[in-house]
Amino acid sequence: MFDLSVYTSASGRVGRQTWWIAQVVLNVILFIAAFFVSLLTSYDDSGLMGLCILPIELAFVALSIVVSVKRLHDLDKSGWYYLIVLIPFVGGIILFVQCGFMQGTIGPNQYGDDPTQSKEFNDNYRTNGVYSQTLQKGGLSTPVIIGIVVGVVLCVLPIIVIAVVSLLGSTINDVFNTINSGL
């Protein structure tokens, strides 16, 4: 069963699986809410629809930030690291790759126990005095590299498509104008 306490406090840690589940659950619920709001408001009243859905969206953004901060804690990073999303284009990609693909700190860290390990493991780890050993030594793992590539492609692809369509659009218009002027 999914633990709802994931959304109630930014303290503590969550693993990758919990982060992914939380993001999917939030987005599905937000989509359903937006669908019902669109049914309740007329198509011509898009301003009213926006006003109705805005508080729901803001609440879900806040919940998503809480879960992401806990995921950053699992990576032994401060919640302030979330502000990396303010960097245009790449900030969101970096946060997505780190939260979604990078393995967290093994054992307890300054933010709490390892969410993927048992209480006995965390207690033994703490008793032996070993903290903050991560698996991220030795470079990026394959999922991280794939995540970076996919993120870059998703950012660059729309720009390429818009450029190609605008170039082809003007070329096609020129062809039709030439044909029409000849007739």
RASUL-V757039 format. One record per residue. N is the residue number from 1. RES is the residue in one small letter. SS is DSSP state (alpha for helix, beta for strand, coil for the rest). PSI is psi in whole degrees, -180 to 180 (999 if undefined). D_LAST is the distance of its C-alpha to the last C-alpha in Angstrom with 2 decimals. Layout:
n:res:ss:psi:d_last
N:RES:SS:PSI:D_LAST
N:RES:SS:PSI:D_LAST
//
This chain:
n:res:ss:psi:d_last
1:m:coil:141:70.60
2:f:coil:132:68.50
3:d:coil:116:70.66
4:l:alpha:-14:69.42
5:s:alpha:-11:71.59
6:v:alpha:-34:68.78
7:y:alpha:-8:67.12
8:t:coil:-21:70.24
9:s:coil:146:71.25
10:a:coil:1:69.80
11:s:coil:153:73.08
12:g:coil:-168:73.61
13:r:coil:151:71.35
14:v:coil:148:68.88
15:g:coil:179:67.66
16:r:alpha:-45:64.14
17:q:alpha:-46:64.23
18:t:alpha:-40:65.33
19:w:alpha:-47:62.69
20:w:alpha:-46:59.89
21:i:alpha:-45:61.24
22:a:alpha:-43:61.54
23:q:alpha:-43:57.96
24:v:alpha:-46:56.60
25:v:alpha:-46:58.82
26:l:alpha:-44:57.80
27:n:alpha:-37:54.07
28:v:alpha:-46:54.31
29:i:alpha:-41:56.39
30:l:alpha:-42:54.03
31:f:alpha:-45:51.01
32:i:alpha:-42:52.93
33:a:alpha:-44:54.01
34:a:alpha:-38:50.47
35:f:alpha:-47:49.31
36:f:alpha:-36:52.05
37:v:alpha:-40:51.45
38:s:alpha:-31:47.77
39:l:alpha:-34:48.96
40:l:alpha:-22:51.38
41:t:coil:151:48.96
42:s:coil:160:45.80
43:y:coil:-32:42.38
44:d:coil:-18:41.90
45:d:coil:53:45.21
46:s:alpha:-29:44.24
47:g:alpha:-42:46.63
48:l:alpha:-40:49.48
49:m:alpha:-42:48.64
50:g:alpha:-42:48.74
51:l:alpha:-33:52.08
52:c:alpha:-38:53.48
53:i:alpha:-22:52.47
54:l:alpha:-49:53.37
55:p:alpha:-35:57.16
56:i:alpha:-45:56.74
57:e:alpha:-44:54.56
58:l:alpha:-40:57.06
59:a:alpha:-43:59.93
60:f:alpha:-33:58.25
61:v:alpha:-43:57.41
62:a:alpha:-44:61.10
63:l:alpha:-38:62.24
64:s:alpha:-38:59.93
65:i:alpha:-42:61.37
66:v:alpha:-47:64.91
67:v:alpha:-39:64.25
68:s:alpha:-36:62.55
69:v:alpha:-42:65.51
70:k:alpha:-36:67.86
71:r:alpha:-39:65.78
72:l:alpha:-37:66.01
73:h:alpha:-37:69.77
74:d:alpha:-28:69.81
75:l:coil:7:68.30
76:d:coil:38:71.15
77:k:coil:151:68.80
78:s:coil:155:69.27
79:g:alpha:-24:67.14
80:w:alpha:-20:65.98
81:y:alpha:-22:63.99
82:y:alpha:-27:61.49
83:l:alpha:-7:60.28
84:i:alpha:-22:58.46
85:v:alpha:-15:55.52
86:l:alpha:-12:55.04
87:i:coil:120:53.78
88:p:coil:140:49.97
89:f:coil:-55:48.16
90:v:alpha:-21:51.15
91:g:alpha:-48:54.01
92:g:alpha:-37:53.00
93:i:alpha:-44:52.36
94:i:alpha:-46:55.79
95:l:alpha:-43:57.51
96:f:alpha:-46:55.71
97:v:alpha:-44:56.69
98:q:alpha:-46:60.26
99:c:alpha:-38:60.81
100:g:alpha:-23:59.02
101:f:alpha:-23:60.00
102:m:coil:140:63.01
103:q:coil:141:66.49
104:g:coil:178:68.89
105:t:coil:135:72.29
106:i:beta:129:74.86
107:g:coil:180:77.87
108:p:coil:148:78.59
109:n:beta:-169:77.19
110:q:coil:-13:77.70
111:y:coil:-4:75.51
112:g:beta:-173:77.31
113:d:coil:157:77.92
114:d:coil:119:75.48
115:p:coil:-15:73.61
116:t:coil:-3:73.18
117:q:coil:163:76.93
118:s:coil:165:80.02
119:k:alpha:-40:82.49
120:e:alpha:-43:85.04
121:f:alpha:-48:82.65
122:n:alpha:-41:81.92
123:d:alpha:-44:85.64
124:n:alpha:-41:86.61
125:y:alpha:-43:83.91
126:r:alpha:-40:85.15
127:t:alpha:-37:88.81
128:n:coil:-5:88.21
129:g:coil:21:86.72
130:v:coil:121:83.38
131:y:coil:156:80.35
132:s:coil:39:76.69
133:q:beta:123:76.27
134:t:coil:162:72.61
135:l:coil:5:70.75
136:q:coil:14:68.09
137:k:coil:139:69.99
138:g:coil:18:68.33
139:g:coil:-174:64.66
140:l:coil:142:61.83
141:s:coil:166:61.85
142:t:alpha:-46:58.94
143:p:alpha:-34:57.95
144:v:alpha:-44:57.86
145:i:alpha:-43:55.61
146:i:alpha:-43:53.28
147:g:alpha:-41:53.25
148:i:alpha:-46:52.38
149:v:alpha:-47:49.52
150:v:alpha:-43:48.12
151:g:alpha:-44:48.48
152:v:alpha:-43:46.70
153:v:alpha:-43:43.84
154:l:alpha:-27:43.52
155:c:alpha:-37:43.41
156:v:alpha:-32:41.00
157:l:alpha:-47:38.62
158:p:alpha:-35:36.98
159:i:alpha:-43:36.36
160:i:alpha:-45:34.72
161:v:alpha:-44:32.55
162:i:alpha:-42:31.43
163:a:alpha:-45:30.67
164:v:alpha:-44:28.66
165:v:alpha:-42:26.68
166:s:alpha:-38:25.91
167:l:alpha:-48:24.89
168:l:alpha:-37:22.73
169:g:alpha:-45:21.30
170:s:alpha:-35:20.11
171:t:alpha:-44:18.78
172:i:alpha:-41:16.87
173:n:alpha:-41:15.45
174:d:alpha:-43:14.42
175:v:alpha:-47:12.65
176:f:alpha:-39:10.73
177:n:alpha:-39:10.02
178:t:alpha:-45:8.83
179:i:alpha:-46:6.50
180:n:alpha:-35:5.28
181:s:alpha:-28:5.50
182:g:alpha:-21:3.79
183:l:coil:999:0.00
//
